Amino acid sequence: MWDKLKAFGRGLNDYYQAPYRASFAKAQQQEDDLFMLLVMSEALGIPNPASFYTLELLPLIYEDFHAWHRRMGMEHSPLDNLSCC
């Protein structure tokens, strides 16, 4: 009986969250793009007062860099030392 109630609860949860799933995904993508810009800002030539703290995040960001610069409308990598295309 408890299994059926839990399954019913999950179904209701999915039913109420379904209309908002796309907007949540778009908001998450926009936050990720802003984070990528903040971390890569020093490499892109934008002064960043927190670059000391974001420098250690660069190796984690490199694997997503290609998808990011394509989404931002740049055909090729804007960085000379990072050629992902």
C-alpha positions in Angstrom: 0.0 0.0 0.0 2.8 2.4 0.9 4.5 1.7 -2.5 1.3 2.7 -4.3 1.0 5.9 -2.3 4.6 6.8 -3.0 4.1 6.1 -6.7 1.0 8.2 -6.8 2.9 11.0 -5.0 5.7 10.8 -7.6 3.1 10.9 -10.4 1.4 14.0 -8.9 4.8 15.6 -8.5 5.7 15.0 -12.1 2.3 16.2 -13.2 2.7 19.6 -11.4 6.3 20.1 -12.4 6.0 19.2 -16.1 4.8 22.7 -17.4 7.8 24.4 -15.7 10.5 21.9 -16.6 11.5 23.8 -19.8 11.7 27.1 -18.1 13.8 25.7 -15.3 16.1 24.2 -17.8 16.5 27.5 -19.7 17.1 29.4 -16.4 19.8 26.8 -15.5 21.4 27.2 -18.9 21.5 31.0 -18.5 23.1 30.7 -15.1 25.7 28.3 -16.4 26.5 30.7 -19.3 26.9 33.6 -16.8 29.2 31.5 -14.6 31.2 30.5 -17.6 31.6 34.1 -18.6 32.7 35.1 -15.1 35.3 32.3 -14.9 36.6 32.9 -18.4 36.4 36.7 -18.2 40.1 37.3 -17.5 41.1 35.1 -20.5 38.6 37.0 -22.7 40.1 40.3 -21.7 37.4 41.5 -19.3 38.8 42.6 -16.0 37.6 40.4 -13.2 38.4 41.4 -9.5 37.8 37.8 -8.4 40.1 36.2 -11.0 42.4 34.9 -8.2 39.5 32.7 -7.0 38.1 31.7 -10.4 41.5 30.7 -11.8 41.4 27.3 -10.2 38.1 26.6 -11.8 39.4 26.9 -15.4 40.4 23.2 -15.8 36.8 22.2 -14.9 35.4 24.7 -17.4 37.5 23.7 -20.4 35.4 20.6 -21.3 32.2 22.8 -21.6 34.0 25.7 -23.4 33.2 24.6 -26.9 29.5 24.3 -26.4 29.5 27.7 -24.6 31.2 29.7 -27.3 29.0 28.1 -29.9 25.9 29.1 -27.9 27.3 32.7 -27.6 27.5 33.0 -31.3 31.3 32.6 -31.8 32.2 30.2 -34.6 35.7 29.6 -33.4 37.3 29.8 -30.0 38.0 33.4 -29.0 41.1 32.3 -27.1 44.4 31.9 -28.9 45.8 29.3 -26.4 42.6 27.2 -26.4 41.6 25.8 -29.8 38.7 23.5 -29.3 37.3 23.7 -32.9 
